[in-house]
Amino acid sequence: MKKTEKPWGYELLFALTPYYAGKVLFIKKGHRLSLQYHRQKDEAFLLWSGKMLFIYEENGELKEKIMQPMDSFHIPPGMKHRMAALEDCYVFEVSTPHLEDVVRLEDDYGR
């Protein structure tokens, strides 16, 4: 398992194969990930604990959804998205193994 500190919390990479990756994200209350999309990476997540504002693109328009524990979402390649923690959040993420495939459109931390 590999832990990577992030400005918004941390991620634990617990699985990485040629076919899939698995992570646990911890997002601190009041922090958010970048508004981003992926060219190849296909991912899905499950909010395990906390409360999150999830921003995602649908039909070319950004929409917002309040997510509670046990809510999940599929993010296909090309979909703009962002997670914002309204409470401390633990998120389970599964994806294709394209971990470096991140196109940031906005970022609170200057990355």
N, C-alpha and C positions, 0 to 999 in steps of 0.2 A: 504494500500500500504506500502511496506517495501523497504527502500533504504539501500543498502549495498555498502559502499565505497570499491573500489578495487585499486590496484596499477596502473592500466591502465585507471581508470575512476570510473564508478559506474554502478550499476544495480538497476532497480526498478522492484520489483516483484509485479505485479498488479492483478494476478489471480493464485490461487493454489487450486485445487480440487483433489479428488481421480483419476480423469481422465485426467487432463491437467494442464499446467502451462503457464503463460504469463509473459514476461519480456520486459523491454526496457533497452538496454545496451547503455551507453555513453562511447566511446573509444577515448581517447585523441590522437591527431595527434602525430605520432612517436612512439606510444606504440602498443603492441600486446599481445594477450592472449596466453596462453600456447598451445603448440602442444599437442593435447589430443584426446582421444576417449572415448566412453561410452559403457558400457556392455549392458545396457537395454534402456537407454534414447534415444528416437527418437525425433528429433527436425527439425524445419524449421525456416528460418529467412528471413526477408526482410530488405534490407538496405534502410533506410528512407532518410538519408542525409549524405553527405560526400563522400569520395572515399576510398575504401578498397582494400588491396591485400588479397585475400582469398586463403589459401593453403588447399588442400584436397587430399585424397587418391583415386586413381582410378586404378583398376587392379594391386594393390600392389605398385604403383608408386605415389610419391607426385607430384601434378600439381599445377600451380598457375593461378589465374584468377583475373583480375582487375574488381572490381564491382563498379557500379554507382548507384545513387538513383533509387529505384524501381526494382533493381535486387534482386532475391531471390534464395534460395538454400535449398534442403532437405538433412539432415545429418542422415542417418540410424545408428543404433547401430553398433559399430565396425569400423566406418570410421574415420581415423585420419584427424584432421582438425585444422586450426588456422586462426584467424582474425588479420590483421595488418592494423592500421589506417594510411592512407596516408594523410588524412585530418581529422579533428574532425568528428566522425561518431555517428549517432543515428541508432540503430538496433532494430527492433521488432523481438522477438523470441517467438515461441510457441513450446511446447514440452510435452512429457509425464511427470508425476510429479516426476521423479527420479532425483531430484536436486543435490543430493550428489554423483551421479554416474559420477565421473570424474577421468580418469586415465591420469595423466600428464606424457608426455614423455620428454618434454623440457619446461623450464619456465625461463623467464628473471628475475623473482623476487624471486627465491629460494624457491618456495612453493613445 
